[in-house]
Every structure is written in structure tokens, then in C-alpha cells.
């Protein structure tokens, strides 16, 4: 089981324990302390290994004796607990727009199995498989409770419900807490975990839309996202290859395949298997390297553009603005040098 959740989730657990007259120190094993891993200092938001998060939730359920304990923890979430991702969602104009950003930046708030989103005339379906393992019912139900509670919070409507929820995990003895919380039909033992939201929910306006702030926050989120390590070993190897390519000013699919020691078709097949696209991954590597070089006061923006393989500074500025929502010059003014 691989992946991470924000370290701030421990505050949710503490909040829930206090509500039931307990403290983190009363948990089996005592007050949980985060493992010291490289992920604790990844993109500016401290992370907690999902394996440890699962153990914390299990200890909390044991201490309280509350069924569906993950729901009780997740329903206490607020915008601050989600960090930058929470403020991105809050600044959107509708639930549908917020979910689009949630999909794009999901790894900043839940870095386990990737979400897949599809829409139709009935609404939207969010699905999670088990590509990187199964963190268990407590982790899954807490994650979905956080999602639903966030939707209810940013709309100001506590009655928002899901049309259908499915869990990849086995059916618990009592399913009533789930149907009560989600407000729709709930299934267990399915092939993947899913949440279905009706079209009417997607069109709901949010309480504090701010398109100007949203653009700025998206740029910050993108800057954090490109600095996260890949989810699987093959993508980690590809990221290293793309980083070397970017530093050399290369940028074609054929060059990437050559560095990976495979055919173009094999590279495309592997990317599709992971739900990734070559241009997106290349842009992420370019953005990550651009952020490094722009911190160097000895390099001009034009020099950074040339190093990245752009024909001119204008082309680089357009690309960087698309990635971060800011021009290189504006980003550089507020970034630490060195």
C-alpha cells in the first residue's frame, strides 16, 4: 500500500477524539507521531504515509468503539485542513468547476489511487481503483466523507447528497451510517470505489467565488504538483528521463522512448496504462525545471527559455503562464532565490 495524505488529517482525528471525550494520547500506542520520510518535505505541504493514517484511524475506532469511524472523522473537515487544495475549491464558481480542479490537483489532498472522472447527462462519476493498493475501508470512507463534507461546506448546503456511493471493500455489519451520511444508495464489494453526483449538484453555485484568486491559487497548486514524486516506479524512471531531456533542450516522444530504451509505441502504451499523456508529463518536467532555474539570479528569463528549448522568450512566457497562472517575471519576484 503506497501513498500519502496531508499531515493535517491528524488534526481531524484529534478533533473527532475530543468530540468523544478522548485525546490522541489515549489511542492504543499513544499519540501518533508522523514517520520521518522524504514525503514529509515534498511540495511545501507535509505528508503522512497512508499506511500510518490507516493505523491511526483503526486505533481511533478501537478507542471510541464507533462504527464507520472514518465518516465521523471526515465530516469534521474544514478548508484549512485541505491546505491549498481547499482554497482552490472555495474560489471556484460551481461544484462542477471545483471537481475539475479536485481531479487536477487531487494529489495535494489525497495521494493514493488516482481519481478518474466521467460526466454524462445525469451528472458526474468519480472512481478510484486499487492500482497502488487498498488502504482499507476506514481510509476510503474518510476520504469520501472529506469530499462530500467539502462540497457541503463550499456550497453552504448541508443537505447535498450523493446519488450513489460504492466501496471496493467488504460490506460492514451495519450500513446505516453510510446511507445516512451520503444520502443515497451505498454498495460494497464493488470493483472500484465510486461517488455519483447528480447534474443539479454540479451546477450549484459556491459561497465565495473569486476568479482572480483562483488563477493565482492554481498557479501555486501547479507549482506544488510538479514537485511531487511520481506514484509508481516506471513513472519515476520516466520523470528522471524527462528531466534529463529538459535540461538538454530535448522534447519529443521519440527522444523520450530512446532514453527509456523502448519503442514509441511501448512508451505510449505505458503512459496510457497509467492514465498519463506524454505532453502533460513533459510540461510538468519543464515547469519543475523552470522553477529551479528561475530561482537562480544569474540566469535571465531569456536564458531559461533557451535552456528549456523554446524558440524565444515569448513562447516560454506563454507556456509558463499556462502552467502556473503567472508570468515568469511575476513568479520570480515572489520566489526565494538560490
C-alpha positions, 0 to 999 in steps of 0.5 A, spaced: 500 500 500 503 506 497 501 513 498 500 519 502 495 524 505 496 531 508 499 531 515 493 535 517 488 529 517 491 528 524 488 534 526 481 531 524 482 525 528 484 529 534 478 533 533 473 527 532 477 524 539 475 530 543 468 530 540 468 523 544 471 525 550 478 522 548 485 525 546 490 522 541 494 520 547 489 515 549 489 511 542 492 504 543 500 506 542 499 513 544 499 519 540 501 518 533 507 521 531 508 522 523 514 517 520 520 521 518 520 520 510 522 524 504 514 525 503 514 529 509 518 535 505 515 534 498 511 540 495 511 545 501 505 541 504 507 535 509 505 528 508 503 522 512 504 515 509 497 512 508 499 506 511 500 510 518 493 514 517 490 507 516 493 505 523 491 511 526 484 511 524 483 503 526 486 505 533 481 511 533 475 506 532 478 501 537 478 507 542 471 510 541 468 503 539 464 507 533 462 504 527 464 507 520 469 511 524 472 514 518 465 518 516 465 521 523 472 523 522 471 526 515 465 530 516 469 534 521 473 537 515 474 544 514 478 548 508 484 549 512 485 542 513 485 541 505 491 546 505 491 549 498 487 544 495 481 547 499 482 554 497 482 552 490 475 549 491 472 555 495 474 560 489 471 556 484 464 558 481 460 551 481 461 544 484 462 542 477 468 547 476 471 545 483 471 537 481 475 539 475 480 542 479 479 536 485 481 531 479 487 536 477 490 537 483 487 531 487 494 529 489 495 535 494 489 532 498 489 525 497 495 521 494 493 514 493 489 511 487 488 516 482 481 519 481 478 518 474 472 522 472 466 521 467 460 526 466 454 524 462 447 527 462 445 525 469 451 528 472 458 526 474 462 519 476 468 519 480 472 512 481 478 510 484 481 503 483 486 499 487 492 500 482 497 502 488 493 498 493 487 498 498 488 502 504 482 499 507 475 501 508 476 506 514 481 510 509 476 510 503 470 512 507 474 518 510 476 520 504 469 520 501 466 523 507 472 529 506 469 530 499 462 530 500 463 534 507 467 539 502 462 540 497 457 541 503 461 546 506 463 550 499 456 550 497 453 552 504 448 546 503 448 541 508 443 537 505 447 535 498 447 528 497 450 523 493 446 519 488 450 513 489 456 511 493 460 504 492 466 501 496 471 496 493 471 493 500 467 488 504 460 490 506 460 492 514 455 489 519 451 495 519 450 500 513 446 505 516 451 510 517 453 510 510 446 511 507 445 516 512 451 520 511 451 520 503 444 520 502 443 515 497 444 508 495 451 505 498 454 498 495 460 494 497 464 489 494 464 493 488 470 493 483 472 500 484 470 505 489 465 510 486 461 517 488 455 519 483 453 526 483 447 528 480 447 534 474 443 539 479 449 538 484 454 540 479 451 546 477 450 549 484 453 555 485 459 556 491 459 561 497 465 565 495 467 565 488 473 569 486 476 568 479 482 572 480 484 568 486 483 562 483 488 563 477 493 565 482 491 559 487 492 554 481 498 557 479 501 555 486 497 548 486 501 547 479 507 549 482 506 544 488 504 538 483 510 538 479 514 537 485 511 531 487 514 524 486 511 520 481 506 514 484 509 508 481 516 506 479 516 506 471 513 513 472 519 515 476 524 512 471 520 516 466 520 523 470 528 522 471 528 521 463 524 527 462 528 531 466 534 529 463 531 531 456 529 538 459 535 540 461 538 538 454 533 542 450 530 535 448 522 534 447 519 529 443 516 522 444 521 519 440 527 522 444 523 520 450 522 512 448 530 512 446 532 514 453 527 509 456 530 504 451 523 502 448 519 503 442 514 509 441 509 505 441 511 501 448 512 508 451 505 510 449 502 504 451 505 505 458 503 512 459 496 510 457 496 504 462 497 509 467 492 514 465 498 519 463 499 523 456 506 524 454 505 532 453 502 533 460 508 529 463 513 533 459 510 540 461 510 538 468 518 536 467 519 543 464 515 547 469 519 543 475 525 545 471 523 552 470 522 553 477 529 551 479 532 555 474 528 561 475 530 561 482 537 562 480 539 570 479 544 569 474 540 566 469 535 571 465 528 569 463 531 569 456 536 564 458 531 559 461 527 559 455 533 557 451 535 552 456 528 549 456 528 549 448 523 554 446 524 558 440 524 565 444 522 568 450 515 569 448 513 562 447 516 560 454 512 566 457 506 563 454 507 556 456 509 558 463 503 562 464 499 556 462 502 552 467 502 556 473 497 562 472 503 567 472 508 570 468 515 568 469 517 575 471 511 575 476 513 568 479 520 570 480 519 576 484 515 572 489 520 566 489 526 565 494 532 565 490 538 560 490 
